[in-house]
Amino acid sequence: MASERLAPGLTAEITTAVDDTLVVRHMGGDGVLSTPSMIGLMERAAIQAVQAQLPGGHTTVGFEVNVKHFGATPKGQKVTVKAELLEVDGRKLRFKVEAHDENKKVGDGTHRRAIIEVQKKA
């Protein structure tokens, strides 16, 4: 089974500077980290936490996000996201996710992913 090498406690952390690609300005905001960007970083951390433990030809896909974004992170500050694998239920994985900027916690919640076999091109 693809999940046999996965165990709760696996973690990954990503730190990046908030730049034009991560801000909400394109939606009429004022140049702060957007919620979709924060969630995307959380997903990337969750992938990194488990990908190396999966057999070749397997990856994960997200199917549930339950997070709160409660603090603004201005452009130029660093944001750090962390994902920790909490539960393995067959092919389904549940992660705790958090985001912190240089001064405070700005988001947290849970994220679920499923292990899939990558389709090979014919």
C-alpha positions as MATLAB code, in Angstrom:
seq = 'MASERLAPGLTAEITTAVDDTLVVRHMGGDGVLSTPSMIGLMERAAIQAVQAQLPGGHTTVGFEVNVKHFGATPKGQKVTVKAELLEVDGRKLRFKVEAHDENKKVGDGTHRRAIIEVQKKA';
ca = [
       0.000    0.000    0.000;
       1.281    3.474   -0.884;
       0.795    4.806    2.649;
       2.736    2.102    4.505;
       5.849    4.272    5.014;
       3.855    7.271    6.272;
       3.433    7.941    9.980;
       2.083   10.855   11.973;
       4.749   13.372   12.880;
       6.224   13.962    9.426;
       6.676   17.703    8.916;
       7.824   20.262    6.384;
       8.338   23.996    6.629;
       8.561   26.649    3.918;
       9.766   30.213    4.446;
       9.383   32.761    1.681;
       9.205   36.522    1.245;
       5.797   37.960    0.440;
       6.208   39.427   -3.045;
       3.960   40.546   -5.901;
       3.112   36.926   -6.772;
       1.631   36.308   -3.282;
      -0.248   39.543   -2.601;
      -3.922   40.331   -3.028;
      -3.394   43.556   -5.013;
      -4.814   42.025   -8.211;
      -8.146   41.678   -6.372;
      -8.199   45.321   -5.298;
      -6.388   44.801   -1.993;
      -3.497   46.707   -0.526;
      -0.492   44.456   -1.083;
      -0.733   41.868    1.699;
      -0.438   38.074    1.583;
      -3.595   36.702   -0.014;
      -5.555   33.867    1.550;
      -5.279   31.682   -1.578;
      -1.501   32.190   -1.553;
      -1.274   31.233    2.128;
      -3.325   28.088    1.448;
      -1.139   27.266   -1.550;
       1.985   27.469    0.604;
       0.319   25.245    3.215;
      -0.506   22.694    0.512;
       3.069   22.788   -0.767;
       4.382   22.146    2.770;
       1.996   19.192    3.170;
       3.222   17.709   -0.112;
       6.851   18.147    0.931;
       6.185   16.474    4.290;
       5.234   13.168    2.655;
       6.352   13.044   -0.986;
       9.779   11.489   -0.315;
       8.102    8.633    1.612;
       5.719    7.705   -1.212;
       6.562    4.956   -3.702;
       7.575    6.001   -7.205;
       4.671    6.972   -9.412;
       2.572    8.250   -6.489;
       1.722   11.736   -5.296;
      -0.987   13.424   -3.257;
      -3.906   15.635   -4.192;
      -5.738   17.986   -1.865;
      -9.428   17.456   -1.247;
     -10.234   19.508    1.864;
      -8.975   22.766    3.322;
     -10.240   24.121    6.635;
      -8.112   27.123    7.582;
      -8.501   30.565    9.073;
      -6.441   33.527    7.878;
      -6.548   36.036   10.706;
      -3.540   38.304   10.266;
      -2.268   40.503    7.437;
       1.325   39.979    6.288;
       2.614   42.957    4.292;
       4.644   42.640    1.132;
       8.335   42.357    1.967;
       7.920   40.368    5.188;
       8.782   36.688    5.395;
       6.058   34.138    5.978;
       6.726   30.625    7.270;
       4.229   27.816    6.814;
       4.430   24.428    8.473;
       2.539   21.210    7.832;
       2.509   18.231   10.177;
       0.994   14.878    9.270;
      -1.552   14.046   11.985;
      -3.348   10.993   10.634;
      -3.055    8.309    7.963;
      -6.324    6.560    7.058;
      -5.612    4.296    4.100;
      -5.011    6.674    1.186;
      -6.295    9.710    3.102;
      -3.942   12.004    5.015;
      -4.786   14.756    7.508;
      -2.372   17.598    8.297;
      -2.182   20.403   10.834;
      -1.105   23.585    9.031;
       0.092   26.934   10.393;
       1.432   30.199    9.011;
       3.521   32.795   10.851;
       4.969   36.049    9.624;
       7.920   37.813   11.246;
       5.746   39.084   14.113;
       2.775   36.808   14.678;
       0.745   33.733   13.778;
      -1.400   34.614   10.751;
      -3.233   31.392    9.934;
      -3.923   27.822   10.982;
      -6.196   24.874   10.424;
      -6.268   21.437    8.827;
      -5.715   20.140    5.327;
      -6.524   16.724    3.871;
      -4.863   15.031    0.925;
      -5.296   11.682   -0.818;
      -2.546    9.475   -2.200;
      -2.972    8.739   -5.889;
      -1.041    6.862   -8.530;
       0.048    9.242  -11.272;
      -1.454    8.341  -14.644;
       1.103    7.335  -17.239;
       0.793    8.811  -20.718;
      -0.049    6.278  -23.401;
];
